Every structure is written in structure tokens, then in C-alpha cells.
Amino acid sequence: MEKRNGSSIRRRILGRRLRELRELAGYTLESAAPALDASVSRLSRIETGQQKADVHLVKSMLDLFDAGGDHWTELLALAREAGQRGWYRAYGLGDNSYVGYETEATQVLEYALGFVPGLLQVPDYSRALYDASPMRRTAAEREREVEVRTIRQRRLHSEDDPLRLAAILDDAALRNPVGGRETHCAQLAHLHTAAELPTVTLQVLPAGQGAHPALASGFMVLRFGDLGEPDMAYAEHALGATLLEKEPEVTLARLKFDQLRTLALAPVESRELIRRVAGEL
């Protein structure tokens, strides 16, 4: 199982903790920098998670800020984790990619408007979506992306590092035969099975809702649980994707998701609808 490390989330947490220790010790960036033989800009980038901090510098900072004991052990371990390469780097993805953030998350809230969420897709369904995308891919690139998606899905089955998924799926996505009839049937069967996982809560937003809070596009909210990092929102659209981190924007995303939950069928009813749609094929 791929470990939760290497993304910018770990750097952000480390930077925030180091900033808190610096301020508690009474140092400004300007007074700390010469004592650490570092530039003010470098320390600032470390504190905001934009730059990695090597273990030796972190040790010097802990010494300067007189932070021993638990702080010493915890932050050195965090610095080492933040310096490791995330598993996704081998696939050409960076720490600031969506996958980099999801790797650190403990829960994903997702509303999927036109297609099944990536964490619940079967490989042939993913292939059909990639083939239909305006972004040109070689066969090898497509297979690499399918493999990344498969690796991400493993956390739904993990006991050591589970990822919880609360997904709301638009009714139209159930009926859209992405990849043809055989793939469509396999995808619906997989959805019905995945909905029974203890890590997955799946609801279907039935047709005929009229105007509702998320007609424009699907979106996701990532939550980081034990890491203590603020939630972030992510929205994919026809021209790309947008990462949202400002609290008002993330709060709005959570509010929209909660509103959709009240409009969607309950999980048991949603599984029954999936079963009925599959039976009509």
C-alpha cells in the first residue's frame, strides 16, 4: 500500500509548526534568518510549504527556538516524511497535483455530474473517458493514467490507511453508456458492489430535480483528518480544473454537498436504483 507522504500537505504542516515555534520563541523571520545562515525568503517559503526543509536545517531551527522533547522527535519525523517522494511521482505527477493532495486526504466528498467518480471506475470505463478527452494521449500514457487511478482505488479497501468516500452520483451518469454496453454493465455492477464497502457512502441524485445547487459542474472536497490541515475543494470542468483553498469557497462547497445529500436518494435506495438500471440493459 502506498504511504501518505511526499506531498505539499506535509510541507505545509511542517512549515506551520515551525512558524508557531519561531513566534513562540520571539523571533521574526528577519532575526531568525542570520542565526540559521539562511535567507529570509527561504525561511518564508519553508513556513508556507512552498519549499522543502532539509533535516539539518530543521534541527538548527529547533535548537534556535529551544524546542526539544516531543517537538524535536515529531518535527524531525515530519521533515523526513515531507522529503520523501510520493508514489505518484513515478507516474509524472507532482506534489501539487490532485493525486498528491488526495494521497494525504482521509476523506473525499464528491458530486459527479456527468460520469462515475474516478475512485469508483472500472478500467475500461476510465479508458473510454480518456479516449474521449480533448487531451491527446498515447496508448502508453493512457494506460499509465489508468494504473494511477487503480492505485488510488486501493485505499478504499485498505485497513491500514483507508480513504473514505462519500459520493453523490447524478442519475444521468448511471444511464450514460460510456465505453459501450459491456463496459456500462461492468461499471454498474462494480458500483453496486463498491457501495457496500464500509469506506464508501454512495447516493444517487434522481432525475427530475429541476434547479439544484450544483447544476454547473461536479466538485470534490478533500478532508485531512488527523493531519489537521484545512479542507480544500477541487472542481474539474471542460477546460481544465480548479483548486480552491480559501475558506469561504471551501465552506460553500461543503454547503452545496450537504444540500445535495438531502436531495439524493438514501444509500440503500441508491443501490436499488443502480440494480434496476443495470437490469434494464
Disulfide bonds with the S-S distance in Angstrom:
none
